[in-house]
Amino acid sequence: MRRRPVTDTASALHAVTPPASDTGSPASSGRRVSWDVIRVLALIEIVLFHDTYLGPTTEPGIPELPHAWTHTCGASILIMVSGYFAAVTLRRNTPGRWLARRFARLLPAYLVAVVVVFAVVKLLSPAEFSLHQLRWTDLVGNLFLMQQLLPNVAYIDLSWWTLPVQVAGFTAMALLAYRRVGGRAVMPILWAVVLVPVVIREIWMGDHPSVWLVVALEGSGLCMAHLLVAGVALQRWASRRLGTVHLALLLAAVLVAEKVHPPVTSVALVGVGLALMCLAARGPDWPLPAVLVTPVRWIAARSYGIYLMHQSIGYLLEDRLARLGCPSWIWVTGAVLAAGLLGWGLTAWVERPAYNTLLRVITRSRTLAPG
């Protein structure tokens, strides 16, 4: 039975860093630091969880740490943030143009990351490293986002489970917008997306579920779609199109779904993330000390690159440093610094140039033009 990998990653969801106008709040006139704070906190949780707990417990060459961070919530929070800003930008573009822009932001950096991480792990990892046995079919499967659909395709990086969820979710949002599904029809759809997978899992998915049911629910990413729903619902609430009581009920259902679907995450911390998102969506911008504004914005702007590059290569670096006899604080620090450096490089050399180039093509395309 294929399940979401036992990991908590950012991408989530890559949570797309919006331009200055994508704040989702009518009161704001520029980029709000509150959303960047949420992204950075979630990303820190992800990196700490992987580098201090998941890596040492899954790779034989990395010693386990006595004070590891064992909670998981960052990926879920980042996917919800991604859903929030997807709803913001969808209202400003035609569905085709909007979807093309989402994919232009997500896919080029991901495809390059797949090739780079595969090459580094295959060339530099020791034979006992868990990812050393990756095959060319795994590379192809990951490039086509098939690692969750096909049981014989291994994840090159477990953190990339968020990409199929976002691609499927954004496609569904664009199709609904194209069919002009709106108004009162939106909320029943959001409720169904949250509740139907829960009912299916609780009633029909036991210890030995049928293959087609696993593919329909888990391989398609439907079992994680409640995270995008939370972001969309928050955006509707922020724009005064959804009442507070209705939002509270829907978010409670989202937390139930988060608890039901594997793996076990810290539902309490996901709830804290939702509360912070509510404050960022409808409240004033947060008074962050001036000394922290620049580093927070720098990390948030490169969060997707850091997310894509931090896990498998981080494990490999920790393994090498641990085998050399370095103390744990050195190999954890090295993995964190490597994630920041590689994330910066992927953002500067791939994500931004590719997005700017594709954006010019999208803007000139008559097929995607408004109207």
C-alpha positions as CSV (number, residue, x, y, z in Angstrom):
1,M,0.0,0.0,0.0
2,R,1.5,3.3,-1.1
3,R,1.3,6.0,1.5
4,R,2.6,9.5,1.9
5,P,6.2,9.2,2.9
6,V,6.9,9.5,6.6
7,T,8.4,13.0,6.3
8,D,7.3,16.5,6.7
9,T,8.5,18.9,4.0
10,A,7.9,22.2,2.6
11,S,6.6,23.2,-1.5
12,A,5.4,22.2,1.2
13,L,3.9,22.4,-0.9
14,H,6.2,24.6,-2.2
15,A,4.5,27.6,-0.9
16,V,5.0,30.0,-3.8
17,T,6.4,33.3,-2.7
18,P,3.9,35.9,-4.1
19,P,4.8,39.2,-5.7
20,A,4.3,42.3,-3.7
21,S,0.7,42.6,-4.7
22,D,-0.3,39.1,-3.8
23,T,-1.0,39.7,-0.1
24,G,-4.6,38.6,0.0
25,S,-5.5,41.5,2.3
26,P,-7.2,44.6,1.0
27,A,-5.6,46.7,3.7
28,S,-2.0,46.0,2.6
29,S,-0.2,48.0,0.0
30,G,2.9,45.9,-0.3
31,R,4.5,42.6,0.6
32,R,3.6,41.6,4.1
33,V,6.4,40.1,6.3
34,S,3.9,38.1,8.3
35,W,3.5,35.5,5.5
36,D,7.3,35.3,5.2
37,V,7.5,34.6,8.9
38,I,5.1,31.7,8.5
39,R,7.0,30.3,5.6
40,V,10.4,30.5,7.4
41,L,9.1,29.0,10.6
42,A,7.6,26.1,8.7
43,L,10.8,25.6,6.7
44,I,12.9,25.6,9.9
45,E,10.7,22.9,11.3
46,I,11.1,20.8,8.2
47,V,14.9,21.1,8.1
48,L,15.2,20.4,11.8
49,F,12.9,17.4,11.6
50,H,14.8,15.9,8.7
51,D,18.4,16.7,9.8
52,T,18.0,15.8,13.5
53,Y,15.5,13.0,13.5
54,L,14.5,11.4,10.2
55,G,18.0,11.2,8.7
56,P,19.6,9.7,11.8
57,T,16.7,7.1,12.1
58,T,16.8,6.0,8.5
59,E,20.4,6.1,7.5
60,P,22.8,3.7,9.2
61,G,25.8,6.0,9.0
62,I,24.2,8.9,10.8
63,P,24.1,8.5,14.7
64,E,20.8,9.2,16.3
65,L,20.6,12.4,18.4
66,P,19.3,12.4,22.0
67,H,17.5,15.8,21.5
68,A,16.1,15.5,18.0
69,W,13.1,17.5,16.8
70,T,10.4,14.8,16.2
71,H,7.4,16.9,15.3
72,T,6.0,17.1,11.8
73,C,3.9,20.0,10.5
74,G,5.9,22.2,8.2
75,A,4.9,20.7,4.9
76,S,1.2,20.8,5.7
77,I,1.5,24.5,6.7
78,L,3.3,25.4,3.5
79,I,0.8,23.7,1.3
80,M,-2.0,25.6,3.0
81,V,-0.1,28.9,2.4
82,S,0.3,27.8,-1.2
83,G,-3.4,27.2,-1.5
84,Y,-4.1,30.6,0.0
85,F,-2.0,32.5,-2.6
86,A,-3.2,30.3,-5.4
87,A,-6.8,31.4,-4.6
88,V,-5.6,35.1,-4.5
89,T,-3.9,34.9,-7.9
90,L,-6.6,32.8,-9.6
91,R,-9.1,35.7,-9.2
92,R,-6.7,37.9,-11.2
93,N,-6.1,35.8,-14.3
94,T,-7.8,33.5,-16.8
95,P,-7.6,29.9,-15.7
96,G,-5.3,28.8,-18.5
97,R,-2.9,31.7,-17.9
98,W,-3.0,31.2,-14.1
99,L,-2.2,27.4,-14.4
100,A,0.6,28.0,-16.8
101,R,2.1,30.5,-14.4
102,R,1.8,28.1,-11.5
103,F,3.6,25.3,-13.5
104,A,6.2,27.8,-14.7
105,R,7.0,28.5,-11.1
106,L,6.9,24.9,-9.8
107,L,8.2,22.6,-12.5
108,P,11.6,23.9,-13.9
109,A,13.3,24.0,-10.6
110,Y,11.8,20.6,-9.6
111,L,13.0,18.9,-12.8
112,V,16.6,20.3,-12.4
113,A,16.5,19.3,-8.7
114,V,15.5,15.7,-9.6
115,V,18.5,15.3,-12.0
116,V,21.0,17.0,-9.7
117,V,20.0,15.0,-6.5
118,F,19.9,11.7,-8.4
119,A,23.4,12.3,-9.8
120,V,24.9,13.4,-6.5
121,V,23.4,10.5,-4.6
122,K,24.3,7.9,-7.1
123,L,27.9,9.2,-7.5
124,L,28.8,10.1,-4.0
125,S,26.8,7.9,-1.6
126,P,28.2,4.8,0.1
127,A,26.8,1.4,-0.9
128,E,24.8,1.1,2.4
129,F,23.1,4.5,1.8
130,S,19.4,3.9,1.3
131,L,19.2,5.9,-1.9
132,H,22.3,4.4,-3.5
133,Q,20.2,1.7,-5.1
134,L,18.2,4.2,-7.2
135,R,17.6,3.1,-10.8
136,W,17.2,5.0,-14.0
137,T,13.5,4.1,-14.0
138,D,13.2,5.9,-10.7
139,L,14.8,9.0,-12.3
140,V,12.2,8.9,-15.1
141,G,9.3,8.3,-12.7
142,N,10.3,11.2,-10.5
143,L,10.7,13.5,-13.5
144,F,7.1,12.7,-14.5
145,L,5.8,12.9,-10.9
146,M,4.8,9.3,-11.0
147,Q,6.5,8.2,-7.7
148,Q,3.3,8.2,-5.8
149,L,1.2,6.5,-8.5
150,L,3.6,3.7,-9.4
151,P,4.7,1.3,-6.6
152,N,7.9,0.3,-8.4
153,V,9.2,3.9,-8.6
154,A,11.2,5.0,-5.6
155,Y,11.4,8.5,-4.3
156,I,14.7,10.2,-5.1
157,D,13.8,12.6,-2.3
158,L,10.9,11.8,0.1
159,S,10.2,15.5,0.6
160,W,8.9,15.8,-3.0
161,W,5.5,14.2,-2.2
162,T,4.1,17.7,-2.1
163,L,4.6,18.3,-5.9
164,P,2.0,15.8,-7.2
165,V,-0.4,17.2,-4.6
166,Q,0.0,20.7,-5.8
167,V,0.0,19.9,-9.5
168,A,-3.2,17.9,-9.2
169,G,-4.8,20.5,-6.9
170,F,-3.9,23.5,-9.1
171,T,-5.2,21.7,-12.2
172,A,-8.5,21.0,-10.5
173,M,-8.8,24.7,-9.4
174,A,-8.2,25.8,-12.9
175,L,-10.7,23.4,-14.4
176,L,-13.4,24.6,-11.9
177,A,-12.6,28.2,-12.7
178,Y,-12.8,27.4,-16.4
179,R,-16.2,25.9,-16.0
180,R,-17.1,29.1,-14.0
181,V,-17.9,27.1,-10.9
182,G,-18.3,29.8,-8.2
183,G,-20.7,31.4,-5.8
184,R,-22.6,29.0,-3.6
185,A,-21.2,26.0,-5.5
186,V,-17.7,26.5,-4.2
187,M,-18.3,25.6,-0.5
188,P,-20.0,22.2,-1.1
189,I,-17.0,21.3,-3.3
190,L,-14.5,22.3,-0.7
191,W,-16.4,20.3,2.0
192,A,-16.6,17.3,-0.3
193,V,-12.9,17.4,-1.0
194,V,-12.2,17.3,2.7
195,L,-14.8,14.8,3.8
196,V,-15.0,12.2,1.0
197,P,-11.4,11.0,1.3
198,V,-11.9,10.7,5.1
199,V,-15.0,8.6,4.6
200,I,-13.3,6.4,2.0
201,R,-10.3,5.7,4.2
202,E,-12.4,5.0,7.3
203,I,-15.0,2.8,5.7
204,W,-13.4,1.1,2.6
205,M,-9.6,1.2,3.2
206,G,-8.6,-1.4,5.7
207,D,-5.4,-3.4,6.0
208,H,-5.6,-4.6,2.4
209,P,-7.3,-2.0,0.2
210,S,-7.7,-2.5,-3.5
211,V,-5.0,-1.1,-5.8
212,W,-7.4,1.2,-7.7
213,L,-8.6,2.7,-4.5
214,V,-5.1,3.4,-3.3
215,V,-4.3,5.0,-6.6
216,A,-7.5,7.1,-6.6
217,L,-7.0,8.4,-3.1
218,E,-3.3,8.4,-2.4
219,G,-1.6,8.3,-5.8
220,S,-3.7,11.2,-7.1
221,G,-3.0,13.3,-4.0
222,L,-6.7,13.6,-3.2
223,C,-6.0,12.5,0.4
224,M,-3.9,15.6,0.9
225,A,-6.2,18.0,-0.9
226,H,-7.7,19.2,2.4
227,L,-4.5,21.3,2.9
228,L,-5.2,23.3,-0.3
229,V,-8.8,23.6,0.7
230,A,-7.7,25.2,4.0
231,G,-5.8,27.8,2.1
232,V,-8.6,28.5,-0.3
233,A,-11.2,28.8,2.5
234,L,-8.9,31.2,4.4
235,Q,-8.6,33.4,1.4
236,R,-12.4,33.5,1.0
237,W,-12.7,34.4,4.7
238,A,-10.0,37.1,4.3
239,S,-12.0,38.7,1.4
240,R,-15.3,38.5,3.5
241,R,-16.9,35.9,1.3
242,L,-17.0,33.3,4.1
243,G,-18.2,33.7,7.6
244,T,-16.0,33.0,10.7
245,V,-18.2,30.2,12.0
246,H,-18.3,28.5,8.7
247,L,-14.5,28.8,8.4
248,A,-14.0,27.4,11.9
249,L,-16.1,24.3,11.1
250,L,-14.3,23.7,7.8
251,L,-10.8,24.1,9.4
252,A,-11.9,21.7,12.2
253,A,-12.7,19.1,9.4
254,V,-9.3,19.8,7.8
255,L,-7.6,19.0,11.1
256,V,-9.6,15.8,11.3
257,A,-8.5,14.9,7.8
258,E,-4.9,15.7,8.7
259,K,-5.1,13.3,11.6
260,V,-6.8,10.5,9.6
261,H,-4.5,10.4,6.6
262,P,-1.0,9.0,7.0
263,P,1.6,9.7,8.2
264,V,0.9,11.0,11.7
265,T,1.6,14.8,11.9
266,S,1.4,17.1,14.8
267,V,-2.2,18.2,14.4
268,A,-1.8,20.7,17.2
269,L,1.1,22.4,15.5
270,V,-0.8,22.4,12.2
271,G,-3.7,24.1,14.1
272,V,-1.2,26.7,15.4
273,G,-0.1,27.3,11.8
274,L,-3.8,27.8,10.8
275,A,-4.2,30.3,13.6
276,L,-1.1,32.3,12.4
277,M,-2.5,32.2,8.9
278,C,-5.7,33.7,10.1
279,L,-3.9,36.5,11.8
280,A,-1.8,37.2,8.7
281,A,-4.9,37.1,6.5
282,R,-7.1,39.5,8.3
283,G,-4.9,41.3,10.9
284,P,-2.3,44.0,10.6
285,D,1.2,43.1,9.4
286,W,3.4,41.8,12.2
287,P,5.9,44.2,13.8
288,L,9.1,42.1,13.2
289,P,12.3,43.7,14.5
290,A,14.2,45.4,11.7
291,V,17.3,43.2,12.2
292,L,15.2,40.1,11.3
293,V,13.3,41.5,8.3
294,T,16.1,41.0,5.7
295,P,17.1,37.5,6.7
296,V,13.4,36.4,7.0
297,R,12.6,37.7,3.5
298,W,15.8,36.3,2.0
299,I,15.0,32.8,3.3
300,A,11.3,33.0,2.3
301,A,12.2,34.1,-1.2
302,R,14.4,31.0,-1.6
303,S,12.2,28.6,0.4
304,Y,11.3,26.5,-2.6
305,G,14.9,25.9,-3.6
306,I,15.9,25.1,-0.1
307,Y,13.0,22.7,0.2
308,L,13.9,20.9,-3.0
309,M,17.6,20.5,-2.2
310,H,17.8,20.0,1.6
311,Q,16.8,16.4,2.3
312,S,18.7,13.7,0.4
313,I,21.9,15.7,-0.1
314,G,21.6,16.8,3.5
315,Y,21.5,13.2,4.6
316,L,24.5,12.4,2.4
317,L,26.5,15.2,3.9
318,E,25.6,14.2,7.5
319,D,26.6,10.7,6.7
320,R,30.0,11.7,5.4
321,L,30.7,14.1,8.3
322,A,29.6,11.6,10.9
323,R,31.8,8.9,9.4
324,L,34.8,11.3,9.7
325,G,34.1,11.5,13.4
326,C,32.7,15.1,13.5
327,P,30.4,15.9,16.4
328,S,26.7,16.1,15.7
329,W,26.5,19.9,15.9
330,I,29.0,20.1,13.0
331,W,27.2,17.7,10.7
332,V,23.8,19.2,11.4
333,T,25.1,22.7,10.9
334,G,26.8,21.6,7.7
335,A,23.6,20.1,6.3
336,V,21.6,23.2,7.2
337,L,24.2,25.5,5.5
338,A,24.3,23.3,2.5
339,A,20.6,23.5,2.1
340,G,20.7,27.3,2.2
341,L,23.5,27.4,-0.4
342,L,22.0,24.9,-2.7
343,G,18.6,26.5,-2.4
344,W,20.1,29.9,-3.2
345,G,21.8,28.4,-6.3
346,L,18.6,26.7,-7.5
347,T,16.6,29.8,-7.1
348,A,19.1,32.2,-8.7
349,W,20.2,30.0,-11.6
350,V,17.1,28.0,-12.4
351,E,13.8,29.0,-10.7
352,R,13.8,32.7,-11.4
353,P,15.4,32.7,-14.9
354,A,13.1,29.9,-16.0
355,Y,10.0,31.6,-14.6
356,N,10.8,34.9,-16.2
357,T,11.4,33.3,-19.6
358,L,8.3,31.2,-19.4
359,L,6.3,34.2,-18.2
360,R,7.2,36.1,-21.4
361,V,6.0,33.1,-23.5
362,I,2.8,32.9,-21.5
363,T,2.1,36.6,-21.8
364,R,2.5,36.5,-25.6
365,S,0.4,33.3,-26.0
366,R,-2.9,33.9,-27.7
367,T,-4.2,30.6,-26.4
368,L,-3.8,31.8,-22.8
369,A,-4.7,35.4,-23.4
370,P,-7.6,37.0,-21.4
371,G,-11.0,36.4,-23.0
